[in-house]
Amino acid sequence: MIKLIVFDIDGVLTDGSYLIDTKGNEFKKINFKDLDSFTKLKQLNIDILFLTGEKNYISKYFYKKFQPTYFIDGAKDKIKILKDFCTSNNLKFDDICYIGDGKNDIDCMKKCKISIAPLNAITEVKNVANYNLNIKGGDGVVYEVYNIIKNITTSSNNDLKQFNKIINEHNEILRKIWNDDILKQKIDLAINIIKSSLKNKKMILVCGNGGSAADAQHFVAELVSKFNYDRKSLGAIALTTNSSILTSIGNDYDFDNIFKRQIEGLGKENDVLIAISTSGNSTNIKLAIEEAIKRNMKVILLTSEICNYKDDKNLIILKVPSEKTPRIQEIHIMIIHYICEIIEKYFLKEKNE
């Protein structure tokens, strides 16, 4: 978020040239388009600093005419002055947009979040600038700067609105879970099933597709390694990790069988299958569940409200109350972490006893 815009004057608000009359008086041109645009720029509620190496009646005139928030003239060492200014005003260089055209601006432009160079800037300045304008200093630079900053600000505001929307969606799901005693009871039941299985030296098999495959591996890592505390390793396998198995089953049979086939070879009575699926309707997940139940394994399905499965004696379904895949996956991780935390505390206590 830009909090300060810094303008050099000569070569930015002017074209850098002097007009001299027959009596030797020096004059600078002022562009009223820049003056009008400066009013619009101020409406963005961003502070403006004029930082110029000049110190004469011309620089003072620009200060009086444009009325920036801050004005520093006679600035020969601009980077030092800008550092001191930031310290005094609790700013960072990442808060600043700098518009310059000459060698004394280069160090400042390298440091600041955004740097802009007019068309008549020297080559070294153009090389470090984030934006190179198609107009010269004095020909409407302020208007171009206004458009750049406005677009950045609008984009940032839209991003922030989207982020707030995501937070609201997340909070709404959590509110529903908070009031859903049945879901909480089923989560505790799932934990007890996993604890009992592990205590009796049975295995936890975990599977999922895409992001849920990553969640499956995450789950297994927390069990086999640790969640928070040092305790004995717990037996768990992610059915998503062996590329040779996955590709050979996919090639020799088909993709729908990649988990089912592994359960045929690895699954035993009273082992637990944890299937993770945002929809609950993936064919390879369905076949895995059917195979696990056939082998008298316990099955826990982490899914969502759009899943068509129903609970039975060997199948516990934990449905996140949402239809949006990203929100479902976020809550899946929260539930996984809760399960891992409670299981770890159980086996940690057992170890200490």
Buried (B, 14 or more C-beta within 10 A) or exposed (E): EBBBBBBBBBBBBBBBBEEEEEEEEEEBEBBEBBEEBBEEBBEBEBBBBBBBBBEEEBBEEBBEEBEBEBBBBEBEEBBEBBBEBBEEEEBEBEBBBBBBBBEBBBBBBEBBBBBBBBBBBBEBBBEBBBBBBEBBBBBBBBBBBBEBBBEBBEEEEEEEEEEEEBEEBBEEBBEBBEEBEEBBEBBEBBBEBBBEBBEEEBBBBBBBBBBBBBBBBBBBBBBBEBBEEEBEEBBBBBBBEBEEBBEEBBEEEEBBBBBBBBBEEEBEEBBBBBBBBBBBEBEBBBBBBEBBBEBEBBBBBBBBEBBEBEEEEBBBBBBBBBEBBEBBBBBBBBBBBBBBBBBBBBBBEEEEE
